[in-house]
Amino acid sequence: MPGTSFFSDMLQGITERGRKLLFAGSRAADVAAEANLETLCEMLLSSRGEASGMAIAAEILARWSKLDSDGVEAFLHVLSEKFGADTVKLDKAVDRYRTEKSPSAIIALHGAAEPRRQELLRRLNHAPGGTAKLVRIRQQLLASKDRSDEFRAVDSDFAHLFSSWFNRGFLTLRPIDWSTPAHILEKIIKYEAVHEIAGWEELRRRLAPADRRCFAFFHPRLTDEPLVFVEVALARSVPGAIRDVLDEGREQIDPDQATTAVFYSISNCQEGLRGISFGNFLIKQVVEDLRRDLPGLRNFVTLSPVPGFARWLARARTSEAEPLLTEEDRKVLGLLDDPAWVDDANAANEIERVLLPLAAHYFLIERTPEGRPVDPVARFHLGNGARLDRLNFLGDRSAKAMQQGHGLMVNYLYKLEDIEANHEALAQRGEVTASPAVKSLLGRNGESRRGGRSEISRPFAQVMNDRTGGGRK
C-alpha cells in the first residue's frame, strides 16, 4: 500500500526532526533524558510543537516497550491515578451548569469531565507505530483489569477512543487466498481461534480450493495485521458437522453450483481490541460481496461452536434445586462423565434425548443479569439479527468442542430481509428468533423428551459414521 508507506515515512521523518530538536543539548534535552514516564507524559500534554510532541510520544512508547511486568503495572497505575479528570475544574464546571444550563456550560462540563489520559492517548497515537503499540498496551491493561477494578476507568478511555479510531469507515475488507503474502498467511494460522490450523498444508486446504473463501478486515495504521477474519465454505446444503467442511477427502464443488455459504470460523485477531465490534460488519459485508459474485447463493448460515454450554450444564447438574432436571435426566447426564460415551451408540442416544431440550432452554430462556443470551457466540450472532436455526448433536468431536459444549454445534441463519426484525426482537423484547424445530424442543413433555427423534439433529447413526472426524484434536 504505497500511500500508507508514504504516510508512515512522513511521520517517521517528522519524529526524527523532533528528536533532533528535543535532544540537541538544551535544558529540555536534559529533562527528557532524565525524566521518568510520568514526567514524559506531562511533557507530552504540555507540548505545543508537532515535531517535538511526536518525538516525546515516540520516546514514551519506546520506553514502555522495554518495561517488565512490574513496570507495566506501575505505568498503568500512573495512568489511573495521575491522568484522570481535573477534579477542581470539573467541580467548577458542574457548579456553572447547575446555575446556567446553557450550551456553553454543557460544552465546558463535557470538556472538564474528560480524563486527561484521553488526550494523552491521542497524542501517543501520533507517534510512528503508535496505534499498534496502544493496542498492545490495552492488551496488557485487559490482563490487569481482570484482576483489579482499579483500571476499569482507564480501559473505558481506551475503548472509547478505539471505537472511533477503528470504526467501520476506516476498515478495509480484503480477500485472503493462497496467493496472499506469506507473512499475512502466517498470521491467519496464528490467530485462528475456532478450528486450529495445524500448518501450511491445512491452511492450503482451507484457502486454495475454488469452493472456499476467506475475508479479513484491515486498518490503515495496522497495514499487515488482520483485525478479524472469517472462513467461508461454499456448499450445496447446510452442514451439521465440522467434518463435512474440513474433511481432507471431501467432495469439492464448482462455486456456481453452491446454494449455501457457510461461515464456519470467525476469529478476532487483536486481544487489545477486545469488545470493539468488527464481526457484525464483516459478516454483512461478506454476504453482500458473495451475493454479488455468486447469484446462485440462497442461504447464508454459520456452523458455530457453543463455548458456554458445558459450563452452564455443569452448574445445573451440581444444583440439587435445579427444576430443569429430573432424577432420570441427572442419571442420563452422568454418562457425560465417561469420555467414552461418544463411542457408545446407546449412551449417546440417551444423552441426545436429554441434552437437546436443555440446549434449547440454554439458548431461548437463559439470560445474563443484563438480559442477554448467556452464550457468547449466540450473543454475537443473535445480536446481529441471525436466527437460531438448528442444533447439531456431536457436530464437533474435537477435544476442545467436547470440553466446552459436549460436541454441540449450531447453525445460525442470516436472512437479510429478516435481520433488522430479529435484532429488534432481541434488543427491544429480549426474544430470540428461532426455527420451529428448535422451539419444539422446549416442551419437557414433548416428543423429543420421550425419546422421539428431533428433526434438528442428524441421525446418530450418521454421527457414528463420522466418529473419526470432527475438527482438530
The 8 nearest C-alpha neighbors of each residue, nearest first, counted from 0:
[[1, 3, 2, 4, 222, 5, 219, 223],
 [2, 0, 4, 3, 5, 6, 7, 8],
 [3, 1, 5, 4, 0, 6, 7, 219],
 [2, 4, 6, 5, 1, 0, 7, 219],
 [3, 5, 1, 7, 2, 6, 8, 0],
 [4, 6, 8, 2, 3, 7, 1, 9],
 [5, 7, 9, 3, 4, 8, 2, 10],
 [8, 6, 4, 10, 9, 5, 3, 11],
 [7, 9, 11, 5, 6, 10, 4, 12],
 [8, 10, 6, 12, 7, 11, 5, 13],
 [11, 9, 7, 13, 12, 8, 127, 14],
 [10, 12, 8, 14, 9, 13, 127, 7],
 [13, 11, 9, 15, 10, 14, 8, 16],
 [14, 12, 10, 16, 15, 11, 50, 17],
 [15, 13, 17, 54, 11, 53, 12, 16],
 [14, 16, 18, 12, 17, 13, 11, 19],
 [17, 15, 19, 13, 18, 14, 20, 12],
 [16, 18, 50, 51, 14, 20, 54, 15],
 [17, 19, 21, 15, 54, 20, 16, 22],
 [20, 18, 16, 22, 17, 21, 23, 15],
 [21, 19, 17, 18, 23, 22, 16, 51],
 [22, 20, 18, 28, 19, 23, 17, 51],
 [21, 23, 28, 19, 20, 18, 24, 25],
 [24, 22, 20, 19, 25, 21, 28, 18],
 [25, 23, 22, 28, 26, 29, 27, 21],
 [26, 24, 28, 27, 23, 29, 22, 21],
 [25, 27, 29, 28, 30, 24, 31, 22],
 [26, 28, 30, 25, 29, 31, 21, 22],
 [27, 29, 22, 31, 25, 26, 21, 30],
 [30, 28, 26, 32, 27, 31, 33, 25],
 [29, 31, 27, 33, 28, 32, 34, 26],
 [30, 32, 28, 34, 29, 33, 27, 39],
 [31, 33, 29, 30, 34, 28, 22, 27],
 [34, 32, 30, 31, 29, 35, 28, 38],
 [35, 33, 31, 38, 30, 32, 39, 36],
 [34, 36, 38, 37, 39, 33, 31, 32],
 [35, 37, 39, 38, 40, 59, 34, 74],
 [36, 38, 40, 39, 35, 41, 77, 34],
 [39, 37, 41, 40, 35, 36, 34, 42],
 [38, 40, 42, 36, 41, 37, 34, 43],
 [39, 41, 43, 37, 42, 38, 36, 44],
 [40, 42, 38, 44, 39, 43, 45, 37],
 [43, 41, 39, 45, 40, 44, 46, 38],
 [44, 42, 40, 46, 41, 45, 52, 55],
 [45, 43, 41, 42, 46, 119, 40, 118],
 [44, 46, 42, 43, 41, 47, 40, 52],
 [47, 45, 43, 44, 52, 48, 42, 51],
 [48, 46, 45, 49, 52, 51, 44, 43],
 [49, 47, 51, 50, 52, 46, 53, 17],
 [48, 50, 52, 51, 53, 47, 46, 17],
 [49, 51, 17, 53, 52, 13, 48, 14],
 [52, 50, 17, 54, 48, 53, 49, 55],
 [53, 51, 49, 55, 54, 50, 46, 43],
 [52, 54, 56, 126, 50, 14, 51, 55],
 [55, 53, 14, 51, 57, 17, 18, 52],
 [54, 56, 58, 52, 57, 53, 43, 51],
 [57, 55, 123, 53, 59, 58, 54, 126],
 [56, 58, 54, 60, 126, 55, 59, 61],
 [57, 59, 55, 61, 56, 60, 54, 62],
 [60, 58, 56, 62, 57, 61, 63, 55],
 [59, 61, 63, 57, 62, 58, 64, 56],
 [62, 60, 58, 64, 63, 59, 57, 65],
 [61, 63, 59, 65, 60, 64, 58, 66],
 [62, 64, 60, 66, 65, 61, 59, 71],
 [63, 65, 61, 62, 66, 60, 132, 67],
 [66, 64, 63, 62, 67, 61, 70, 60],
 [67, 65, 70, 63, 64, 71, 68, 62],
 [66, 68, 70, 69, 71, 65, 64, 72],
 [67, 69, 71, 70, 72, 66, 73, 139],
 [70, 68, 72, 71, 67, 73, 66, 74],
 [69, 71, 73, 66, 67, 72, 68, 74],
 [72, 70, 74, 68, 73, 69, 66, 67],
 [71, 73, 69, 75, 70, 74, 68, 76],
 [72, 74, 70, 76, 71, 75, 69, 77],
 [75, 73, 77, 71, 76, 72, 70, 78],
 [76, 74, 78, 72, 77, 73, 79, 71],
 [77, 75, 79, 73, 74, 78, 80, 72],
 [76, 78, 74, 80, 75, 79, 81, 73],
 [79, 77, 75, 82, 76, 81, 80, 74],
 [78, 80, 76, 77, 153, 81, 75, 82],
 [79, 81, 77, 78, 76, 82, 83, 75],
 [82, 80, 77, 78, 83, 79, 76, 37],
 [83, 81, 116, 115, 78, 80, 79, 114],
 [82, 84, 114, 115, 81, 116, 79, 80],
 [83, 85, 114, 115, 86, 113, 112, 82],
 [86, 84, 88, 87, 89, 83, 111, 114],
 [85, 87, 89, 88, 84, 90, 111, 112],
 [88, 86, 90, 89, 85, 91, 92, 84],
 [87, 89, 91, 85, 86, 90, 111, 92],
 [88, 90, 86, 111, 92, 87, 91, 112],
 [91, 89, 93, 87, 92, 88, 86, 94],
 [90, 92, 94, 88, 89, 93, 95, 87],
 [91, 93, 108, 89, 95, 90, 94, 107],
 [94, 92, 90, 96, 95, 91, 89, 97],
 [95, 93, 91, 97, 92, 96, 90, 98],
 [94, 96, 92, 98, 93, 97, 99, 91],
 [95, 97, 100, 99, 93, 104, 98, 94],
 [98, 96, 94, 95, 99, 100, 93, 92],
 [97, 99, 96, 95, 100, 94, 93, 101],
 [100, 98, 96, 101, 95, 97, 104, 94],
 [101, 99, 96, 104, 97, 98, 105, 102],
 [100, 102, 104, 99, 103, 105, 96, 106],
 [103, 101, 105, 104, 106, 100, 107, 99],
 [102, 104, 106, 105, 101, 107, 100, 108],
 [105, 103, 107, 101, 96, 102, 106, 100],
 [106, 104, 108, 102, 103, 107, 109, 101],
 [107, 105, 103, 109, 104, 108, 110, 102],
 [106, 108, 104, 110, 105, 109, 111, 92],
 [109, 107, 92, 105, 111, 110, 106, 112],
 [108, 110, 106, 112, 107, 111, 105, 113],
 [109, 111, 107, 108, 112, 113, 106, 89],
 [110, 112, 89, 108, 109, 113, 88, 107],
 [111, 113, 109, 110, 84, 89, 108, 114],
 [114, 112, 110, 111, 84, 115, 109, 117],
 [115, 113, 84, 83, 116, 117, 112, 82],
 [114, 116, 82, 83, 117, 118, 84, 113],
 [115, 117, 119, 82, 114, 118, 120, 83],
 [118, 116, 120, 119, 115, 114, 156, 121],
 [119, 117, 121, 116, 120, 115, 122, 44],
 [118, 120, 116, 122, 117, 121, 44, 123],
 [121, 119, 123, 117, 122, 118, 116, 124],
 [122, 120, 118, 124, 119, 123, 117, 125],
 [121, 123, 124, 119, 125, 120, 118, 56],
 [124, 122, 56, 120, 125, 121, 126, 129],
 [123, 125, 129, 121, 122, 130, 126, 120],
 [126, 124, 122, 123, 53, 129, 127, 121],
 [125, 127, 129, 53, 57, 124, 56, 123],
 [128, 126, 129, 11, 10, 125, 7, 57],
 [129, 127, 131, 130, 126, 132, 220, 124],
 [128, 130, 124, 126, 132, 127, 131, 123],
 [131, 129, 133, 124, 132, 128, 134, 220],
 [130, 132, 134, 133, 129, 128, 221, 135],
 [133, 131, 135, 129, 134, 130, 136, 128],
 [132, 134, 136, 130, 135, 131, 129, 137],
 [133, 135, 271, 131, 137, 132, 136, 130],
 [136, 134, 138, 132, 133, 137, 271, 131],
 [137, 135, 133, 139, 138, 134, 140, 132],
 [138, 136, 140, 271, 134, 139, 135, 141],
 [137, 139, 271, 135, 141, 140, 136, 270],
 [140, 138, 136, 142, 137, 141, 135, 143],
 [139, 141, 137, 143, 138, 142, 144, 136],
 [142, 140, 144, 138, 143, 139, 137, 145],
 [141, 143, 139, 140, 145, 144, 138, 146],
 [142, 144, 140, 146, 145, 141, 147, 139],
 [145, 143, 141, 147, 146, 150, 142, 140],
 [144, 146, 143, 142, 147, 141, 148, 140],
 [147, 145, 144, 143, 148, 142, 141, 149],
 [146, 148, 144, 149, 145, 143, 150, 151],
 [147, 149, 151, 150, 144, 146, 145, 152],
 [150, 148, 147, 151, 144, 152, 79, 153],
 [149, 151, 153, 144, 152, 148, 154, 79],
 [152, 150, 154, 153, 148, 149, 155, 144],
 [151, 153, 155, 154, 150, 156, 149, 79],
 [154, 152, 150, 156, 155, 151, 79, 157],
 [153, 155, 157, 151, 156, 152, 158, 150],
 [154, 156, 152, 158, 153, 157, 159, 151],
 [157, 155, 159, 153, 154, 158, 117, 160],
 [156, 158, 154, 160, 159, 155, 161, 153],
 [159, 157, 161, 155, 156, 160, 162, 154],
 [160, 158, 156, 162, 157, 161, 155, 163],
 [159, 161, 157, 163, 162, 158, 164, 156],
 [162, 160, 164, 158, 163, 165, 159, 157],
 [161, 163, 159, 160, 165, 164, 166, 158],
 [164, 162, 161, 166, 160, 165, 159, 158],
 [163, 165, 161, 162, 166, 160, 169, 159],
 [166, 164, 163, 162, 161, 169, 167, 170],
 [165, 167, 163, 168, 162, 164, 169, 170],
 [166, 168, 170, 169, 165, 280, 277, 171],
 [167, 169, 166, 170, 165, 171, 164, 163],
 [170, 168, 167, 166, 165, 218, 171, 219],
 [171, 169, 218, 167, 217, 168, 216, 172],
 [170, 172, 217, 216, 173, 218, 169, 219],
 [173, 171, 216, 215, 217, 170, 214, 174],
 [172, 174, 215, 214, 171, 216, 175, 217],
 [175, 173, 214, 213, 215, 176, 172, 212],
 [174, 176, 213, 214, 179, 173, 215, 177],
 [177, 175, 206, 178, 179, 174, 207, 213],
 [176, 178, 207, 206, 179, 203, 175, 184],
 [179, 177, 176, 180, 175, 181, 207, 184],
 [178, 180, 176, 177, 175, 181, 184, 183],
 [181, 179, 182, 183, 178, 184, 177, 185],
 [180, 182, 184, 183, 185, 179, 178, 186],
 [181, 183, 185, 184, 180, 186, 223, 179],
 [184, 182, 186, 185, 181, 180, 223, 187],
 [183, 185, 181, 187, 186, 182, 180, 188],
 [186, 184, 182, 188, 183, 187, 181, 189],
 [185, 187, 189, 183, 184, 188, 190, 182],
 [186, 188, 184, 190, 189, 185, 191, 183],
 [189, 187, 185, 186, 196, 191, 190, 184],
 [188, 190, 186, 187, 191, 185, 196, 192],
 [189, 191, 187, 268, 188, 186, 192, 266],
 [192, 190, 188, 266, 189, 187, 195, 193],
 [193, 191, 266, 190, 194, 195, 267, 265],
 [194, 192, 264, 191, 195, 266, 265, 304],
 [195, 193, 192, 196, 470, 471, 191, 264],
 [194, 196, 191, 197, 471, 193, 192, 188],
 [197, 195, 188, 198, 201, 202, 194, 191],
 [198, 196, 195, 201, 199, 188, 202, 200],
 [199, 197, 201, 200, 196, 202, 188, 203],
 [198, 200, 202, 201, 203, 197, 196, 188],
 [201, 199, 203, 202, 198, 204, 197, 205],
 [200, 202, 204, 203, 199, 198, 196, 197],
 [201, 203, 199, 205, 200, 204, 206, 196],
 [202, 204, 200, 206, 207, 201, 205, 199],
 [205, 203, 201, 202, 206, 207, 200, 208],
 [204, 206, 202, 203, 207, 211, 201, 208],
 [205, 207, 176, 203, 177, 204, 211, 208],
 [206, 208, 203, 177, 204, 205, 176, 209],
 [209, 207, 210, 211, 206, 204, 205, 251],
 [208, 210, 211, 254, 207, 253, 252, 212],
 [211, 209, 233, 254, 208, 252, 232, 253],
 [212, 210, 232, 209, 208, 231, 206, 233],
 [211, 213, 231, 230, 206, 232, 214, 210],
 [212, 214, 230, 175, 229, 174, 231, 176],
 [215, 213, 174, 175, 228, 229, 173, 172],
 [216, 214, 228, 173, 227, 172, 225, 174],
 [215, 217, 172, 171, 226, 227, 225, 170],
 [216, 218, 225, 171, 170, 226, 215, 172],
 [217, 219, 170, 221, 220, 222, 169, 171],
 [220, 218, 222, 221, 3, 217, 169, 170],
 [219, 221, 218, 222, 130, 131, 128, 3],
 [222, 220, 218, 224, 219, 223, 131, 217],
 [221, 223, 219, 220, 224, 218, 217, 3],
 [224, 222, 221, 183, 225, 217, 182, 218],
 [223, 225, 221, 222, 226, 217, 183, 186],
 [226, 224, 217, 227, 216, 215, 223, 268],
 [225, 227, 268, 216, 217, 269, 267, 224],
 [228, 226, 267, 268, 266, 215, 225, 216],
 [229, 227, 215, 214, 266, 265, 216, 267],
 [228, 230, 265, 214, 264, 213, 231, 215],
 [229, 231, 213, 264, 262, 263, 212, 265],
 [232, 230, 262, 212, 261, 211, 213, 263],
 [231, 233, 211, 261, 260, 234, 210, 212],
 [232, 234, 260, 210, 257, 259, 211, 261],
 [235, 233, 257, 259, 236, 232, 258, 260],
 [234, 236, 257, 258, 259, 256, 237, 233],
 [237, 235, 234, 259, 238, 258, 257, 298],
 [236, 238, 259, 239, 235, 234, 261, 300],
 [239, 237, 240, 236, 243, 302, 244, 241],
 [238, 240, 391, 394, 237, 241, 457, 302],
 [241, 239, 394, 242, 243, 238, 395, 469],
 [240, 242, 244, 243, 469, 395, 394, 470],
 [241, 243, 469, 246, 245, 244, 240, 468],
 [242, 244, 241, 240, 246, 245, 238, 249],
 [245, 243, 242, 241, 246, 232, 238, 240],
 [246, 244, 242, 243, 247, 241, 470, 249],
 [247, 245, 242, 249, 248, 244, 243, 468],
 [248, 246, 249, 245, 204, 201, 244, 242],
 [249, 247, 246, 250, 245, 251, 243, 242],
 [248, 250, 246, 247, 251, 243, 244, 245],
 [251, 249, 252, 248, 247, 246, 243, 244],
 [252, 250, 249, 210, 253, 208, 209, 234],
 [253, 251, 210, 254, 250, 256, 257, 234],
 [252, 254, 255, 256, 210, 209, 257, 251],
 [255, 253, 210, 257, 256, 252, 209, 233],
 [254, 256, 253, 257, 293, 295, 258, 294],
 [257, 255, 254, 253, 258, 252, 235, 295],
 [258, 256, 235, 234, 254, 255, 233, 259],
 [257, 259, 296, 235, 297, 295, 234, 298],
 [260, 258, 298, 234, 296, 257, 235, 233],
 [261, 259, 233, 299, 232, 298, 234, 300],
 [260, 262, 232, 300, 301, 231, 263, 299],
 [263, 261, 301, 231, 264, 230, 300, 302],
 [262, 264, 302, 301, 261, 230, 231, 303],
 [263, 265, 230, 229, 193, 262, 266, 194],
 [264, 266, 229, 228, 230, 267, 263, 227],
 [267, 265, 192, 228, 227, 191, 268, 264],
 [268, 266, 227, 269, 226, 228, 265, 190],
 [267, 269, 226, 190, 227, 266, 225, 270],
 [270, 268, 271, 272, 226, 267, 273, 134],
 [269, 271, 273, 272, 138, 268, 267, 135],
 [270, 272, 138, 134, 137, 269, 273, 135],
 [273, 271, 270, 269, 275, 274, 134, 161],
 [272, 274, 270, 275, 271, 269, 276, 267],
 [273, 275, 276, 272, 158, 271, 162, 277],
 [276, 274, 272, 273, 162, 277, 158, 161],
 [275, 277, 274, 278, 279, 273, 280, 162],
 [278, 276, 280, 279, 281, 275, 227, 167],
 [277, 279, 281, 280, 276, 282, 227, 265],
 [278, 280, 281, 282, 277, 383, 283, 276],
 [281, 279, 283, 278, 277, 282, 284, 167],
 [280, 282, 278, 284, 279, 283, 285, 277],
 [283, 281, 285, 284, 279, 280, 286, 278],
 [282, 284, 286, 280, 285, 281, 287, 279],
 [285, 283, 287, 281, 286, 282, 280, 288],
 [284, 286, 288, 282, 287, 283, 289, 281],
 [287, 285, 283, 289, 284, 288, 282, 290],
 [286, 288, 284, 290, 285, 289, 291, 283],
 [289, 287, 285, 291, 290, 286, 284, 292],
 [288, 290, 292, 286, 291, 287, 293, 285],
 [291, 289, 294, 293, 287, 288, 292, 286],
 [290, 292, 288, 289, 293, 294, 287, 286],
 [291, 293, 289, 290, 294, 288, 287, 295],
 [294, 292, 290, 295, 289, 291, 296, 255],
 [293, 295, 290, 296, 291, 292, 289, 297],
 [296, 294, 293, 258, 297, 255, 257, 256],
 [297, 295, 258, 294, 259, 293, 298, 257],
 [298, 296, 258, 259, 295, 299, 294, 260],
 [297, 299, 259, 296, 260, 300, 258, 414],
 [300, 298, 260, 413, 259, 412, 261, 297],
 [299, 301, 412, 261, 411, 413, 410, 262],
 [302, 300, 262, 410, 411, 261, 263, 303],
 [301, 303, 263, 410, 409, 262, 408, 261],
 [302, 304, 409, 408, 301, 263, 410, 305],
 [303, 305, 408, 306, 409, 407, 400, 302],
 [304, 306, 404, 307, 308, 408, 407, 303],
 [307, 305, 403, 404, 308, 304, 374, 309],
 [308, 306, 374, 310, 305, 309, 403, 311],
 [307, 309, 404, 311, 310, 305, 306, 312],
 [310, 308, 404, 312, 403, 311, 307, 313],
 [309, 311, 313, 308, 312, 307, 314, 403],
 [312, 310, 308, 314, 313, 309, 307, 315],
 [313, 311, 315, 309, 314, 310, 308, 316],
 [312, 314, 316, 310, 315, 311, 309, 317],
 [315, 313, 317, 311, 312, 316, 318, 310],
 [316, 314, 312, 318, 313, 317, 321, 311],
 [315, 317, 313, 314, 318, 312, 329, 319],
 [316, 318, 314, 315, 319, 313, 321, 312],
 [319, 317, 315, 320, 321, 316, 314, 313],
 [318, 320, 321, 317, 316, 315, 322, 324],
 [319, 321, 318, 322, 315, 324, 317, 323],
 [320, 322, 318, 323, 319, 315, 324, 316],
 [323, 321, 324, 320, 325, 319, 315, 318],
 [324, 322, 321, 325, 357, 315, 443, 328],
 [325, 323, 328, 322, 321, 329, 326, 316],
 [324, 326, 328, 327, 329, 323, 322, 330],
 [325, 327, 329, 328, 330, 324, 331, 332],
 [326, 328, 330, 325, 329, 331, 324, 332],
 [329, 327, 325, 331, 326, 330, 324, 332],
 [330, 328, 332, 326, 327, 331, 333, 324],
 [329, 331, 327, 333, 328, 332, 326, 334],
 [330, 332, 328, 333, 329, 334, 350, 327],
 [333, 331, 329, 334, 330, 335, 328, 350],
 [332, 334, 330, 335, 331, 336, 329, 337],
 [333, 335, 332, 336, 331, 337, 340, 346],
 [336, 334, 333, 337, 332, 340, 338, 350],
 [335, 337, 334, 333, 338, 332, 340, 339],
 [336, 338, 339, 335, 334, 340, 333, 341],
 [339, 337, 340, 336, 335, 341, 334, 342],
 [338, 340, 337, 341, 342, 343, 335, 336],
 [341, 339, 343, 342, 338, 346, 337, 347],
 [340, 342, 339, 343, 347, 338, 344, 346],
 [343, 341, 340, 339, 344, 463, 466, 347],
 [342, 344, 340, 346, 341, 345, 347, 339],
 [343, 345, 347, 346, 348, 342, 341, 463],
 [346, 344, 348, 347, 343, 349, 340, 350],
 [347, 345, 349, 343, 348, 344, 340, 350],
 [346, 348, 350, 344, 349, 345, 351, 341],
 [349, 347, 351, 345, 350, 346, 344, 352],
 [348, 350, 352, 346, 347, 351, 345, 331],
 [349, 351, 347, 353, 352, 348, 354, 331],
 [350, 352, 354, 348, 349, 353, 355, 347],
 [353, 351, 349, 350, 450, 354, 448, 447],
 [354, 352, 350, 351, 355, 356, 328, 448],
 [355, 353, 351, 357, 350, 356, 352, 358],
 [354, 356, 358, 357, 351, 353, 359, 352],
 [357, 355, 440, 359, 358, 441, 354, 353],
 [358, 356, 360, 354, 355, 359, 361, 353],
 [357, 359, 361, 355, 356, 360, 354, 362],
 [358, 360, 356, 362, 357, 361, 363, 441],
 [359, 361, 357, 364, 363, 358, 362, 441],
 [362, 360, 358, 365, 359, 363, 364, 357],
 [363, 361, 359, 360, 364, 358, 365, 372],
 [362, 364, 360, 361, 431, 359, 365, 372],
 [363, 365, 360, 361, 362, 366, 359, 372],
 [364, 366, 361, 373, 362, 363, 372, 360],
 [367, 365, 372, 371, 370, 373, 364, 368],
 [366, 368, 370, 371, 369, 373, 372, 365],
 [369, 367, 370, 366, 371, 373, 372, 365],
 [370, 368, 367, 371, 366, 372, 373, 429],
 [371, 369, 367, 366, 368, 372, 429, 373],
 [370, 372, 366, 367, 369, 373, 378, 429],
 [373, 371, 366, 378, 374, 367, 365, 377],
 [372, 374, 366, 367, 371, 365, 375, 378],
 [373, 375, 377, 307, 376, 372, 378, 305],
 [376, 374, 378, 377, 373, 379, 307, 306],
 [377, 375, 379, 378, 374, 380, 305, 304],
 [376, 378, 374, 380, 379, 375, 381, 372],
 [379, 377, 375, 376, 381, 372, 382, 380],
 [378, 380, 376, 382, 377, 381, 383, 375],
 [379, 381, 383, 377, 382, 385, 378, 376],
 [382, 380, 385, 384, 383, 378, 377, 379],
 [381, 383, 379, 380, 384, 378, 422, 425],
 [384, 382, 380, 381, 385, 279, 422, 379],
 [385, 383, 418, 422, 421, 381, 382, 419],
 [384, 386, 413, 381, 412, 380, 411, 383],
 [387, 385, 412, 432, 433, 411, 388, 381],
 [388, 386, 433, 411, 432, 389, 434, 412],
 [387, 389, 434, 411, 410, 386, 433, 412],
 [388, 390, 410, 455, 409, 387, 437, 391],
 [391, 389, 409, 455, 456, 408, 392, 410],
 [390, 392, 456, 408, 394, 239, 407, 409],
 [391, 393, 407, 394, 456, 390, 406, 408],
 [394, 392, 406, 407, 395, 396, 391, 462],
 [393, 395, 240, 408, 391, 392, 407, 406],
 [396, 394, 469, 406, 393, 397, 241, 400],
 [395, 397, 469, 406, 401, 393, 400, 398],
 [398, 396, 472, 470, 400, 399, 471, 395],
 [397, 399, 401, 472, 400, 402, 396, 471],
 [398, 400, 402, 397, 401, 403, 472, 396],
 [399, 401, 406, 403, 397, 402, 404, 398],
 [402, 400, 405, 406, 398, 399, 404, 403],
 [401, 403, 399, 400, 405, 404, 398, 309],
 [404, 402, 306, 400, 309, 401, 399, 307],
 [403, 405, 309, 308, 406, 305, 407, 401],
 [406, 404, 401, 407, 402, 309, 403, 400],
 [407, 405, 393, 401, 395, 400, 404, 396],
 [406, 408, 392, 393, 404, 394, 405, 391],
 [409, 407, 304, 391, 394, 303, 305, 390],
 [410, 408, 390, 303, 302, 389, 391, 411],
 [409, 411, 302, 301, 389, 388, 300, 303],
 [412, 410, 387, 301, 388, 386, 300, 385],
 [413, 411, 300, 386, 385, 388, 299, 414],
 [414, 412, 385, 299, 300, 415, 386, 411],
 [415, 413, 417, 416, 418, 412, 299, 385],
 [414, 416, 418, 417, 413, 419, 283, 384],
 [415, 417, 414, 418, 419, 420, 413, 421],
 [418, 416, 420, 415, 414, 419, 421, 384],
 [419, 417, 384, 421, 415, 420, 416, 385],
 [418, 420, 422, 421, 417, 384, 423, 416],
 [419, 421, 423, 417, 422, 418, 424, 384],
 [422, 420, 384, 424, 418, 423, 419, 432],
 [421, 423, 384, 419, 425, 420, 424, 382],
 [422, 424, 426, 420, 425, 421, 427, 419],
 [425, 423, 421, 430, 428, 422, 427, 426],
 [424, 426, 429, 430, 422, 423, 428, 431],
 [425, 427, 423, 424, 429, 428, 422, 382],
 [426, 428, 423, 424, 425, 429, 430, 422],
 [429, 427, 424, 430, 425, 426, 423, 431],
 [428, 430, 425, 426, 427, 424, 431, 370],
 [431, 429, 425, 424, 428, 432, 363, 426],
 [430, 432, 425, 363, 433, 429, 424, 381],
 [431, 433, 386, 421, 387, 430, 434, 424],
 [434, 432, 387, 386, 388, 431, 437, 438],
 [433, 435, 388, 436, 437, 387, 438, 432],
 [436, 434, 438, 437, 439, 433, 388, 440],
 [437, 435, 439, 434, 438, 455, 454, 440],
 [436, 438, 439, 434, 435, 440, 433, 359],
 [439, 437, 435, 440, 436, 441, 434, 433],
 [440, 438, 436, 437, 441, 435, 442, 445],
 [441, 439, 356, 438, 437, 442, 359, 447],
 [440, 442, 439, 356, 438, 359, 443, 360],
 [443, 441, 445, 444, 440, 439, 356, 448],
 [444, 442, 445, 448, 441, 356, 440, 447],
 [443, 445, 442, 448, 446, 449, 447, 441],
 [446, 444, 442, 447, 443, 448, 449, 440],
 [445, 447, 451, 449, 448, 450, 444, 452],
 [446, 448, 451, 450, 449, 445, 453, 452],
 [449, 447, 446, 450, 445, 443, 444, 352],
 [450, 448, 446, 447, 451, 445, 444, 352],
 [449, 451, 447, 448, 352, 446, 452, 349],
 [452, 450, 447, 446, 449, 453, 448, 352],
 [451, 453, 447, 454, 450, 446, 352, 458],
 [454, 452, 455, 447, 456, 451, 436, 440],
 [453, 455, 456, 452, 436, 457, 458, 389],
 [456, 454, 389, 453, 390, 436, 391, 457],
 [457, 455, 391, 454, 392, 453, 390, 458],
 [456, 458, 459, 391, 461, 455, 462, 239],
 [459, 457, 460, 461, 456, 462, 452, 454],
 [458, 460, 462, 461, 463, 457, 348, 344],
 [459, 461, 463, 462, 458, 464, 344, 457],
 [462, 460, 464, 459, 463, 458, 465, 457],
 [463, 461, 459, 465, 464, 460, 466, 458],
 [462, 464, 466, 460, 465, 461, 459, 342],
 [463, 465, 461, 462, 466, 460, 467, 459],
 [466, 464, 462, 463, 468, 467, 461, 469],
 [467, 465, 463, 464, 468, 462, 342, 469],
 [466, 468, 465, 469, 464, 396, 463, 242],
 [469, 467, 465, 242, 466, 470, 396, 246],
 [468, 470, 242, 395, 396, 241, 397, 240],
 [471, 469, 397, 242, 241, 395, 468, 194],
 [470, 472, 397, 195, 194, 469, 398, 196],
 [471, 397, 398, 470, 399, 396, 195, 469]]
